[in-house]
Amino acid sequence: MKIVCQKAVLSKAVGLAQNAVSGKSTLPILGNLLFETTKEGIDILGTDLEIGLKCKAEVEVVKQGSITIPAKKLSDLIRASADQEIELSVEGGTKVNFKCGKFNSSIMGLSKEDFPNLPEVKNEKVVEIKDNDLMEMIKKVVFSVSNDETRRILNGALLSVDGKEVKMVSTDGHRLSFIRKEIDGGKEKHSVILPTKALNEILKILDGGEEKVQLSFSEGHLFVHKGSTVLVTRLIEGQFPNYDQVIPKKHETSFVADTDALHKATYRVSLLASDRSSSVRYSLKKDSLVISSTTPDVGEAEEELEVGYSGPEMTIAYNPKFLIDAFKALDAPKLEMLLSSPLNPGVIVGHEGRRDYQCVVMPMRV
């Protein structure tokens, strides 16, 4: 095998494929990237057996062939090289020659024989969604995915497609994030659970543009096609909880606040709620919200904000991290918090807009 290409081209493709490479595997081959020449250039593939990433790069193919190359060593060499053409060649065996300008080196690769193949799409069913819509959906749910390994079914987000609507939901048992988007769909219906790592890796191949991304649903896997890049991930098996029962359908009252002001005030007060079991209290009265925290042997803090509220006085305690995460994800100048009682979940939504995105936060008992 022998290829020649610009540093930027190789750097981009290797950087993407490397995201799927395992850093902890006991199988040396999984620390490598597979290089395979094609008629159009070269395919570069990385995998950890849970996620696979294939990137196509337009290069000059001098000699056809294939080889696997240690991902980190290759990435380090590319990064340290001058902005010139890079030549990769395998003259015999598994020794890979790397040349850039007057710099020459060699890396010991491995044959592709033991490199795992990506699963193939079976009974392909494709749904298209805009890049920026998919990016927004993932960003607005990934923070509330559970990291409790004993609750495997919650270690990912539910992706549900029903005709012209796509939904994404995540929960860790204490909070829930829900978002829906309209798509140019048909009668397709799918429901899969994407692991956290897959959500984060999908974000890395998106750019927030208007280009359509293809989602191909296959037994046990989801394929994400973005331009010349294909990501495949295993799915979490099992039945996702009935999230619709968790989202309150009625609320007795609500308050409207400036999102940035509430975010910053909550954060400041939370600095004195350092213990994991500590909370911040939201005390509501007419046109006013007092945020406070008291932690024994640490200290106390309080801040008052003007808010749009006219209901009965009440005090509710929350985990401040859950609130702050929701405020960050909301991305709206003003928010509305829908309430019913100090013991029932609060729902955070954007004010005066479509409520396609909702964050449900459970209160704490104090």
Steps between C-alpha positions, in 0.01 A plus 500: 500500500615852425305827527585870476285785633504840667551505877163670564309227313666216688482682834124553476419141402733343755373735772141394441567126473722510808203604715370143480831335589517328836766623740449220754448186292715194562491433124790691335318507164227724651761769565559521124327665207428298189613658172348353181545651157198541270441632150417843646780519757524331836269382777622547857319300767518498880297294744477385862238234413225723644545790259655506152598803291585484131637810329572534131791718389591614149865407457729401217518122500838398360463136600192312616501319833400502866664517842412585859706772671520593870258793526674709765850470348369591156297792636804631690716480187244682286456772762877557528560501124543805279207622288611304197411186313510179702593167348397172664633177353525132583759327290478156660375344820352747746764772519342837412724776367396857582654783300435875513751738340842396623358313799494121479383243753347155519225346714432133555144426397291185503335303223132573442411131536411530869336841471124476570262581218230761542151350515298535183161666478226238481142580405608862460249761610624855457384820670645841413545786745681832473851507646418798724178341628675177596781695666253704703305192608808318626638804684168552674471147639852360542563675834216318675599147395563277802854379571381235745624173349244301699225668295632417156176595325547863615865519380382649173232710334183376334473596133146456373379561145131503418419616150580870476610539860821400678541507877797460732475435874745433783465462876711405799204450729528847655452711188378451145567679171259479208519655154306451177561613142305477179662325204412432138398147583254241392352206688822373655489410871812426698599509865861439608723582797835663414789462749660816641824443313312476171320828571831677564666349192208595276542860617863491379402421141230769486568864412166667575414569135189445292628186330287188548635212708376148429408267784487135394328266745617140499464215745708583808675798337447856382696641205555876472601617151648851486661585166789258447500389865305206640459434872348175623411429860362210692171574673401446862254214518189519713187706556546869581277619788167660418628857512160646412377408849783703657427828320229686698193578290361764738652774710345730759731795446819617328758776498683674215862607534795623298692179427850645531420686824341192659787281383767727650312561824441127550867431437617765746275371774595138424863576588394475864316173442813295451387170644328258262198481725469878521243692302402848396159629602271692270265711714226664295273790582339774287744612227796366700721192522744459788772244434679374809725226634624401843765237561619424855873568552516660154283810494187650351400720207192682374402703193169654396380532142201675346287242322153483355309316773159557654414166661499391865824521694697178491853367551647219292846343533701372203838353422670812355697302240179370345362853468823645359533221243143566385554877475812445286320262266185711466663768283212749537512861626212440739374184664184390671500256789174310538419394857228320692635441852831485692499120470413463132734536199560841349509544122735749335401627155575797277265793552268617219607240251432144392549262788675235296774483763426427866717428803333327793679534836403312815504707823699402809347441842633738762 
